[in-house]
């Protein structure tokens, strides 16, 4: 065990491992770009749909069904299914991670809009706001904390899932783990796992700051 830890530390302390073409810096960049693509694609569909369902007061049963289905379909299984359709590497992983992230984003938008203060909603209607104006000018701003929490959770979980790309010939930090397993360099495997964990913590910390900044001051104080 000590040898594995020592090998991991030596691997991480090698400047060439970080700076060479295809090194850890390049792989981390690929990892984050794949995460961004997956979450952005999922958010483009899930956030408006979740907000509309929350505004309409419908969709709770649909959300539960989608959430349960997504948990029953492992991301790796989706990647392998896409591979049978001719999609490999980063593309397959981004699609699979997007499918994984969508229910979290959908639930955050739905619950955020549904939890908006009924008094604020009624006041807006009394002022003559259209249903669309009530949604976008009242309910959505009030939903920001829960929407941001859903985005934060989705991003961190996608960061942790992207290493599966290596199993389908893709990039990202999963290559470090996959190569280490293939060559029986278990110190490198441990180093790759530590890098992914550290990246998850870093991203979560940055998003926590962003979540607080995006929350209106009155809601933040509450």
C-alpha positions as CSV (number, residue, x, y, z in Angstrom):
1,X,0.0,0.0,0.0
2,X,2.8,2.4,0.9
3,X,4.4,1.7,-2.5
4,X,1.2,2.6,-4.3
5,X,0.9,5.9,-2.4
6,X,4.5,6.7,-3.0
7,X,4.1,5.9,-6.7
8,X,1.1,8.2,-6.8
9,X,2.9,11.1,-5.2
10,X,5.9,10.7,-7.5
11,X,3.6,10.6,-10.5
12,X,1.8,13.8,-9.4
13,X,5.1,15.6,-8.6
14,X,6.6,15.0,-12.0
15,X,6.3,18.3,-13.9
16,X,6.5,16.6,-17.3
17,X,3.4,14.5,-16.5
18,X,1.5,17.8,-16.2
19,X,3.0,19.9,-19.0
20,X,3.7,17.5,-21.9
21,X,1.2,17.3,-24.8
22,X,-1.6,15.1,-23.7
23,X,-0.5,15.5,-20.1
24,X,-2.6,16.2,-17.0
25,X,-3.3,19.8,-17.8
26,X,-4.6,18.9,-21.3
27,X,-6.6,16.0,-19.9
28,X,-8.1,18.2,-17.2
29,X,-9.1,20.7,-19.9
30,X,-10.8,18.0,-21.9
31,X,-12.5,16.8,-18.8
32,X,-14.0,20.2,-18.0
33,X,-15.0,20.8,-21.6
34,X,-16.8,17.5,-21.8
35,X,-18.6,18.3,-18.5
36,X,-19.6,21.8,-19.8
37,X,-21.0,20.3,-23.0
38,X,-22.9,17.6,-21.2
39,X,-24.5,19.9,-18.6
40,X,-25.2,22.7,-21.2
41,X,-27.0,20.3,-23.5
42,X,-29.0,18.9,-20.7
43,X,-29.8,22.3,-19.2
44,X,-31.1,23.6,-22.6
45,X,-33.9,21.1,-22.4
46,X,-34.4,20.4,-18.7
47,X,-34.4,23.8,-17.2
48,X,-37.2,25.4,-19.4
49,X,-39.2,22.2,-19.3
50,X,-38.9,22.0,-15.5
51,X,-39.8,25.6,-15.1
52,X,-42.9,25.2,-17.2
53,X,-44.0,22.1,-15.4
54,X,-43.5,23.8,-12.1
55,X,-45.5,26.8,-13.2
56,X,-48.3,24.7,-14.6
57,X,-48.4,22.7,-11.4
58,X,-48.0,19.4,-13.2
59,X,-45.2,16.9,-13.8
60,X,-44.4,15.5,-10.3
61,X,-45.2,12.0,-11.4
62,X,-43.3,12.4,-14.6
63,X,-40.2,13.7,-12.7
64,X,-40.3,10.7,-10.3
65,X,-40.6,8.3,-13.3
66,X,-37.7,10.0,-15.2
67,X,-35.5,10.1,-12.0
68,X,-36.1,6.4,-11.3
69,X,-35.4,5.5,-14.9
70,X,-32.2,7.5,-15.0
71,X,-30.9,5.8,-11.9
72,X,-31.8,2.3,-13.3
73,X,-29.7,3.0,-16.4
74,X,-26.0,3.2,-15.5
75,X,-24.0,5.8,-17.5
76,X,-21.6,3.1,-18.7
77,X,-24.6,1.1,-20.1
78,X,-25.7,4.2,-22.1
79,X,-22.2,4.6,-23.5
80,X,-22.1,1.0,-24.6
81,X,-25.5,1.4,-26.2
82,X,-24.4,4.4,-28.1
83,X,-21.3,2.5,-29.2
84,X,-23.5,0.0,-30.9
85,X,-24.9,2.9,-32.8
86,X,-21.5,4.0,-34.0
87,X,-20.9,6.7,-31.4
88,X,-17.6,6.4,-29.4
89,X,-15.3,8.4,-27.3
90,X,-16.1,11.9,-26.1
91,X,-19.3,12.2,-28.1
92,X,-20.9,9.1,-26.5
93,X,-19.7,10.1,-23.0
94,X,-21.1,13.7,-23.4
95,X,-24.5,12.3,-24.5
96,X,-24.6,9.7,-21.7
97,X,-23.5,12.3,-19.0
98,X,-26.2,14.7,-20.3
99,X,-28.8,12.0,-19.9
100,X,-27.6,11.5,-16.4
101,X,-27.6,15.2,-15.6
102,X,-31.0,16.1,-17.1
103,X,-33.2,14.7,-14.2
104,X,-31.3,16.7,-11.6
105,X,-31.7,19.9,-13.6
106,X,-35.3,19.1,-14.3
107,X,-36.1,18.5,-10.7
108,X,-34.3,21.6,-9.5
109,X,-36.2,23.9,-11.9
110,X,-39.6,22.3,-11.2
111,X,-39.2,22.4,-7.4
112,X,-37.8,25.9,-7.5
113,X,-40.7,27.3,-9.4
114,X,-43.3,25.3,-7.4
115,X,-41.8,26.6,-4.1
116,X,-42.1,30.3,-5.2
117,X,-44.0,32.4,-2.6
118,X,-47.7,32.2,-3.5
119,X,-48.2,35.7,-2.2
120,X,-45.7,37.1,-4.7
121,X,-47.4,35.1,-7.4
122,X,-50.9,36.3,-6.5
123,X,-49.6,39.9,-6.3
124,X,-48.2,39.7,-9.8
125,X,-51.4,38.4,-11.1
126,X,-53.3,41.2,-9.4
127,X,-51.1,43.7,-11.2
128,X,-52.1,42.2,-14.5
129,X,-49.1,40.1,-15.3
130,X,-49.6,37.5,-18.0
131,X,-48.8,33.9,-17.0
132,X,-45.5,34.1,-18.9
133,X,-44.6,37.3,-17.1
134,X,-45.5,35.6,-13.7
135,X,-43.2,32.7,-14.6
136,X,-40.2,34.7,-15.8
137,X,-40.4,37.9,-13.7
138,X,-41.6,36.4,-10.4
139,X,-41.3,32.6,-10.1
140,X,-38.0,32.1,-11.9
141,X,-36.1,34.7,-9.9
142,X,-37.5,33.2,-6.7
143,X,-36.5,29.7,-7.9
144,X,-32.8,30.7,-8.4
145,X,-31.5,29.0,-5.2
146,X,-33.0,25.6,-5.9
147,X,-32.2,25.8,-9.7
148,X,-28.6,26.7,-8.8
149,X,-28.4,23.9,-6.3
150,X,-29.6,21.4,-9.0
151,X,-27.0,22.8,-11.5
152,X,-24.3,22.5,-8.8
153,X,-25.2,18.9,-8.1
154,X,-25.5,17.9,-11.7
155,X,-22.1,19.4,-12.6
156,X,-20.2,17.7,-9.8
157,X,-21.8,14.4,-10.6
158,X,-21.0,14.7,-14.2
159,X,-17.4,15.6,-13.4
160,X,-17.2,12.3,-11.4
161,X,-18.8,10.4,-14.3
162,X,-16.7,11.7,-17.2
163,X,-13.8,9.3,-16.5
164,X,-15.9,6.6,-18.1
165,X,-15.0,8.2,-21.4
166,X,-11.7,6.4,-21.3
167,X,-13.6,3.1,-21.6
168,X,-15.1,4.2,-24.9
169,X,-11.8,5.7,-26.3
170,X,-12.5,9.2,-25.0
171,X,-10.3,11.8,-23.3
172,X,-10.3,13.3,-19.9
173,X,-8.7,12.2,-16.6
174,X,-10.2,8.8,-17.0
175,X,-7.3,8.1,-19.4
176,X,-4.9,8.3,-16.4
177,X,-6.9,5.6,-14.6
178,X,-7.4,3.4,-17.6
179,X,-3.8,3.5,-18.6
180,X,-2.7,2.7,-15.1
181,X,-5.0,-0.3,-14.9
182,X,-3.8,-1.5,-18.3
183,X,-0.1,-1.3,-17.3
184,X,-0.7,-2.4,-13.7
185,X,0.7,0.9,-12.4
186,X,-1.6,1.2,-9.5
187,X,0.1,4.4,-8.2
188,X,-1.1,6.0,-11.4
189,X,-4.6,4.7,-10.9
190,X,-4.6,6.2,-7.4
191,X,-3.3,9.5,-8.7
192,X,-6.0,9.6,-11.3
193,X,-8.7,8.9,-8.7
194,X,-7.3,11.6,-6.5
195,X,-7.2,14.1,-9.4
196,X,-10.9,13.4,-10.2
197,X,-11.9,13.8,-6.5
198,X,-9.9,17.0,-6.2
199,X,-11.5,18.4,-9.4
200,X,-15.0,17.5,-8.0
201,X,-14.2,19.4,-4.8
202,X,-12.8,22.4,-6.7
203,X,-15.7,22.6,-9.0
204,X,-18.2,22.3,-6.1
205,X,-16.4,25.1,-4.2
206,X,-16.5,27.4,-7.3
207,X,-20.2,26.6,-7.9
208,X,-21.0,27.2,-4.3
209,X,-19.7,30.7,-4.6
210,X,-21.5,31.2,-7.9
211,X,-24.8,29.9,-6.3
212,X,-24.5,32.4,-3.6
213,X,-23.7,35.2,-6.0
214,X,-26.6,34.3,-8.3
215,X,-29.2,34.2,-5.4
216,X,-31.0,37.5,-5.0
217,X,-29.8,39.3,-1.8
218,X,-33.2,39.2,-0.1
219,X,-33.3,35.4,-0.6
220,X,-29.7,35.0,0.4
221,X,-30.3,36.8,3.7
222,X,-33.3,34.6,4.4
